[in-house]
Amino acid sequence: MKSRLNPQYEARARIIKAMAHPSRLFIIEELQKQERCVGELTEMIGSDTSTVSKHLSVLRNAGLVSDEKRANSIYYTLRCPCVMDFIGCVEEVLSANAKEHANILKCCKK
């Protein structure tokens, strides 16, 4: 890829790359519902605390989540809920792909 590409493409790619993990997508969806602390997310995901903390760090560094320390806990919130629009678009692509594959299978079974 040419290094002369608009830096905006690089910035977009960093954000999309940060979301590109099943656990991080889960975290984004959960934070869209309400703020959560690491302990809650760890229990929901079923991983160890250090792994979930690393996922949260990736999301925070990409600017997708923010954190706030309260007493002995750190609470995370989704900074830009509009990211769910992108996830909705991904779901539409999955649905379109499934329909296409179903149509192909119908043709093959005849």
C-alpha positions as CSV (number, residue, x, y, z in Angstrom):
1,M,0.0,0.0,0.0
2,K,1.3,3.4,-0.9
3,S,2.5,5.4,2.1
4,R,0.9,8.5,0.5
5,L,-2.6,7.4,1.5
6,N,-4.5,9.9,3.5
7,P,-3.6,9.6,7.2
8,Q,-7.4,9.4,7.9
9,Y,-7.4,5.9,6.4
10,E,-4.7,4.9,8.8
11,A,-6.6,6.3,11.7
12,R,-9.8,4.5,10.6
13,A,-7.9,1.3,10.3
14,R,-6.6,1.5,13.8
15,I,-10.1,1.9,15.2
16,I,-11.5,-1.0,13.2
17,K,-8.5,-3.1,14.1
18,A,-9.1,-2.4,17.8
19,M,-12.7,-3.7,17.4
20,A,-11.5,-6.9,15.5
21,H,-11.8,-9.4,18.3
22,P,-14.9,-11.2,19.6
23,S,-14.3,-10.3,23.2
24,R,-13.8,-6.6,22.3
25,L,-17.0,-6.6,20.2
26,F,-18.8,-8.1,23.2
27,I,-17.4,-5.4,25.5
28,I,-18.5,-2.7,23.1
29,E,-22.1,-4.1,23.1
30,E,-22.2,-4.4,26.8
31,L,-20.9,-0.9,27.3
32,Q,-23.5,0.4,24.9
33,K,-26.1,-0.9,27.5
34,Q,-24.4,0.5,30.6
35,E,-21.1,1.3,32.1
36,R,-19.2,-1.7,33.6
37,C,-16.2,-2.4,35.7
38,V,-13.4,-4.9,34.8
39,G,-14.7,-7.4,37.3
40,E,-18.2,-7.5,35.7
41,L,-16.8,-7.8,32.2
42,T,-14.3,-10.5,33.4
43,E,-17.2,-12.6,34.8
44,M,-19.3,-12.1,31.7
45,I,-16.6,-13.0,29.3
46,G,-15.1,-15.8,31.3
47,S,-11.5,-14.8,30.8
48,D,-9.0,-13.8,33.5
49,T,-8.8,-10.1,34.6
50,S,-5.5,-9.4,32.9
51,T,-6.9,-10.5,29.5
52,V,-10.0,-8.4,29.9
53,S,-7.9,-5.4,31.0
54,K,-5.7,-5.8,27.9
55,H,-8.8,-5.8,25.7
56,L,-10.1,-2.6,27.5
57,S,-6.7,-1.0,27.1
58,V,-6.8,-1.7,23.3
59,L,-10.3,-0.1,23.1
60,R,-9.3,2.8,25.3
61,N,-6.1,3.5,23.2
62,A,-8.3,3.5,20.1
63,G,-10.6,6.1,21.7
64,L,-13.6,3.8,21.8
65,V,-14.0,3.6,25.5
66,S,-13.2,5.9,28.4
67,D,-12.6,5.0,32.0
68,E,-13.2,6.5,35.4
69,K,-11.6,5.3,38.7
70,R,-14.1,5.1,41.6
71,A,-12.8,3.9,44.9
72,N,-11.0,0.6,44.1
73,S,-12.7,0.0,40.7
74,I,-12.4,1.4,37.2
75,Y,-15.6,1.9,35.3
76,Y,-15.7,1.9,31.5
77,T,-18.1,3.6,29.2
78,L,-18.6,3.6,25.5
79,R,-17.4,7.0,24.2
80,C,-19.2,7.0,20.9
81,P,-22.4,4.9,20.8
82,C,-22.6,5.5,17.1
83,V,-20.1,2.7,16.7
84,M,-23.1,0.4,17.1
85,D,-24.3,1.7,13.7
86,F,-21.2,0.2,12.2
87,I,-21.8,-3.1,14.0
88,G,-25.4,-3.0,12.7
89,C,-24.0,-2.6,9.2
90,V,-21.8,-5.7,9.8
91,E,-24.9,-7.6,10.8
92,E,-26.6,-6.6,7.5
93,V,-23.6,-7.9,5.6
94,L,-23.7,-11.2,7.5
95,S,-27.5,-11.5,6.7
96,A,-26.9,-10.7,3.0
97,N,-24.2,-13.3,2.8
98,A,-26.4,-15.9,4.5
99,K,-29.2,-15.2,2.0
100,E,-26.8,-15.5,-0.9
101,H,-25.4,-18.8,0.4
102,A,-28.9,-20.1,1.0
103,N,-29.9,-19.3,-2.6
104,I,-26.8,-21.0,-3.9
105,L,-27.6,-24.1,-1.9
106,K,-31.2,-24.1,-3.3
107,C,-29.8,-24.1,-6.8
108,C,-27.4,-26.9,-6.1
109,K,-30.1,-29.2,-4.6
110,K,-32.3,-29.1,-7.7
